[in-house]
Amino acid sequence: MPAVTAGRWHLQARTAGNRRAPQAFTRKELGWEPWLPPKPFDAFTESQQQVLIRFGHQHSDYFRLLGHDQPVLEQRTFIDKGIFYTTGGLSRAERELAATVVSKVNGCIYSASVHARKASQLSKQTDETALLLQVQPGDELAAGQSERWQAQIEAVAALSLTPPRLTQEYLLALQQHSLSTLAITDLIQSTAFFAWANRLMLTLGEPFIPEQEAIEGVQKVKSE
């Protein structure tokens, strides 16, 4: 099976709003800057506000931007929760791994930061997650990983491409590492959802480094 490599991402130093932009993948918390105005929270109806609050989205520019089409936002949220929080099948850590791999293929630094953090915390495999984030454009995503993670990373990456390159060979490799049909289904759903969700996010805005962290980074450089 041909190895799928890491995709490219933008390397501009500043965002459209003149904030410091991340130029490498990271597990640190990032901000996200929309290119279109999010819907103000008080512009939602009371019931819509309650939905945003229930899912913790009331302060998120991204979700309030998607809130311009509230029914679609609700369905998107239900699908997301249904894929990532169901019991049985694939472990939550490996679902988060799938989302991270997708982000490495399509260059979504913000999404990768969120899901790599979760994958690292849940799996306790911090070095392996860091290794995945450090893969440079054109290099093999699964290099240096355990055989189980290699099989998952390669399958997820193949499915994340346009057009997808997932074949029976990848599925057989997953079965060889004791992934059940349900676990493989979870892996595919996690991948498919973020292959779509990341591309939506990439067309609506960009990540930035929070101000305090940017200041600390400059101070560190000056002290070295």
N, C-alpha and C positions, 0 to 999 in steps of 0.2 A: 504494500500500500504506500503510495507517495505521501511523504510527511507534509502536513500543513504547517505553514510558517506564520509568524506574527505579522499582523498588518501594520500599516503606517498610521501615524497620527499627526496632528498639526503641531508645529514647533514655534509658533509665534510667542514672543516674550510677554506680550500684553493682550488682554481681552479687548473686545469692542468697547467695553466700558472702562478701559484703561486700568484694569486690575492686573496683578501679576498672574500669569498663566502657568500651570504646571507643564513641564516639558518632558516628564517621565512618569511612568505608572508608579503609584504609591498606595500604601494602606492607610495613609493619614487622611483625616477628614478634609474634604474640599467643599468649597461653595460652588453654586451653579448660577450662572448669569443668563437670564432669558433675553432673546433678541426681540421679543414682542412683549407688550405689557400684560402681566398676569391679571386675572380678574380680581378686583379687590374683595376681601372677605365679606365686607358688609353688602356687597352686590349680590351675594347668594341669598336664596330664600332661607328661612329658618331651618327647614328640613334638610336642605342641601348643606348648610353649615354644620348640622349635626353629623352628616355623613363624613364630611371632611375631618371633623373633630374625632369621630370614632376611629378613623384610620390614621390619625396623627398628621394630617396633611394641611391643616389650617395655616401653618406658617411657611409652607413650601411654595416658592415661586413656580416651580415646575408643575406641581399638581394644581395650583390655582390657575396656571396658564391652560392646562388641559381642561380645567373646569369651565372654559368657554363652551364646551360641549359636555354638559354634566352627565347625561345618560351614558355616553361612551366612556367617560372617566370612571363611572361606577362599575361598568362591566369590566373595564381594564383592571380595576382594583380587585374585583372578585376573582378574576382569572389568575392574577398574580398570587393572591392569598391561597387559592385552591391548589396551585401548582407547588408552592413552596412550603405550605404548612400542613399538608395532609400527613396522616400517620401511615406507617408501613412503606414498603418499597424502598427506594433509595434514601440514604441518610440525608438529613438536612445539610450537613457539611458538604456532601458531594453535589447536591443541587446548587449550592452556592459556588462550588468549584466550577460547575458548568457555566454559570452566569459570568464568572471571571474570565474563563477561556473565550467565551463569545466576545467579551469586551476587548480582549487582546487581538482577536481577529479583525474586528471592525473599528478598533481605535478609540473606544469610548473610555477615556481615562476616569471620568467621574463614576460611572457605573462600576468599573473595575475596583475603584477604591472602596466602595461600599461592600461589594460582595467578596472581595479578597479578604477584607477585615473579618467578615462573618465566617468565611471558610477557614481562615486561620484560627479563629477563636474556637470554633466548634470541633475542628479536626485535631487541634493542637499541633498541626504540622506547619509551624511558622516558617521554617527554613524552606520547605517545599513551595509554599505559597509565594514567598519572596523570590525564589528562583524563577517561578512562572512569570511574575511581574517584570523581572529583569530581562526577559527574552527580547532581543532587538529585532526590528523589522527584517524579514527574510530568514531568520533563524528558526530552528525547529522548536515548537512550543513544548513538546513532551520530553525534551532532552534532560537527562539527569533525574527524572522522576521514578517512583516505584512502578512496577509493572502494572498494578491495578490503576494507578493514576494515569500512566501512559495510555492505557487502553481507553480510558474515559476522555482524556484530553484530545486524543487523536480523533475519536468519534465525534465529539462536540465540535472540534475545529472544522472537520469535514462537512458537518451539517450547517455550519455558520457561513460557509462561502456562498457566493452567488455566481452561478447556480450551485446548489448543494452537491457535495461529492461523497455523501455517505453511501456506503455499499454494504452488502451482506458480510464482507470480510470484517468490517469494523464491528458489526453486531456479533459475529462469532467470537471475536477477540474479547468482547465484553462478557459473553457467556463463559468463556474460559476462566474468567476471574470471579466466577460465582455470582454474577448479576442476574437476578431473576427477570422474567418477562416484565413484571411490574416495575422493577428497578430501572430497567432499560427504558420503559415507557416514561417514567419520571425524568430520566436523563434527557430524553428527546423533547419532552414538553418544556423542561427548564431551558433547554437550548433554543427551541423554536420561539418561545416567548421573548427571550432577550435578543434574539436575532432581529426581531421586529421592534421591541421597545427601545433598544439602543439606537437604532437608525432613526427613530422618531426623536429621541433626545438630541441626537447629533444635528438634526435639522432645525432645532428650536433654540439652541443656546450653546454655552460652553462653560467648562469648569474654571474656577479661579482659586488661588491660594488665599485663605483667610488672612486678613491684615496682620494680626498678631504674629502668626506663623511666618509671614513674609518678612516682618521686622526682625524676628529672631534669626531667620536665615541670613539676612544681610549682616547682622551683628556677628554671627558665627564666622562668616567669610572674612570680615574685617579683623577678627581676632586671630585668624590662622596665619 
